[in-house]
């Protein structure tokens, strides 16, 4: 998958999780299901983003093979030329963590709703 395709999918997921929750028990169950699916997909996207980042780093590093540049300069140049790939990787990593926290929050809300039924 290309960085553009991955970024588009991440943006779609991010846009979806910013929407307010339907706080009915049925709505919460649906949200829990959705976020569980997005969590699984975000883990896969994270792995793909790591591959894209590593590939780009390798391509850029090849340009410096046999040069007399210092390692520190080469390292910074590689990072600079891979900034978009690094940004995507970090964004997916945070998206994945956000989904984990949201799933926990939805479970808590469901527990609260369940407790309200028995009070």
N, C-alpha and C positions, 0 to 999 in steps of 0.2 A: 504494500500500500504506500502511496506517496504521502509526503508531509501535508499536502493540501487536502487530500481525502481524510486523513486522520484528524486534522484541525477542524474540518467541517463537521465530522461526527462528534468530536469533543464539544464543539460549540452547540450542537443540537441537544446533547445531553445536559450541558450546563444551562441552556435556556430553559429546559424542562424542569430542572430541579429548583430554579428560582421562583417558580409559580407557587402561589399559596396552596397549602394542603387542604383537601376536602376532609374536614374533621369528623365526618360521620364514620361509624365503625366500618361500613362497606367501603367508603372512600379511603380510609386509612389502610384497609387491607389491600386495596388496589395500588395505593402508593407504595406500600411495602413490597408488593410483587414487582412493580416497575423498577424500584430502586435496587432490588435484588438482581434483576436482569441487567440493569445499567452497571452495577458493581462488577458483575462477571465480565461484561463487555469492556469496562474501563481497565480491568486487569489485562485483558488481551491487547487493548490499545496501548497500554503502558509498555508491554513487551515489544510491540511493533515500533513504538516511538524510540525505545532504546536501540533497536536495530537500525532505525533511520539515523539516529544520532551517531552511533558507532560507525556506520558506513560513511557518513559525511566526514567524520574525524579521520577515518582512514584515507579517504580521497584527498583531503587537504594535507594530511601528513606526508603523503607520497610526493607532494610538490617540494618538500624540503629535504628529501633523501639526497644525500651527497653534497648538501650545502654546508657552508661553514658557520651558519647561524648558531647562536647559543641556544641551548635547550629551553631556557626561560622565555626567550623571544619567540621561538617556534611554538611553545605551549600556548602563549598568549595569542598568537596569530591564529592558531587552530581554533581556540575557544571563540575568538571574535568571528571567524568565518562560519562557525556552527551555532551562532546565537539563536537563530530561529528554531533549529532542531532542539536545542537545549531548553528554550522557552516552552515548546510543546511538551517535552518530556516532563518538565516541572509542573506544568499545568495539569497534565493527566495524573501525575502523582498526587497532587492536591485534590483533584476531582475524586479520585479513588478514596482518599481519606475522608472527604466531605460526605460521600455516599455512606461510608461506614457509620459516621456520626448521625446522619439523618435516619438511617435504619434503626439505630438505637433509640433515637427520639420518637420515631413512629411506634416502636414497640412500647415505649413508656406511655405514649398517648393511648394506645390500645388497652394497656393495663388499667389506666385511669378510667377509661370508658367502661371497662368490664366491672371495675369496682363500683362505679356509679349505678350499674344495673342492680347490684345486690344491696344497695343502701336504701 
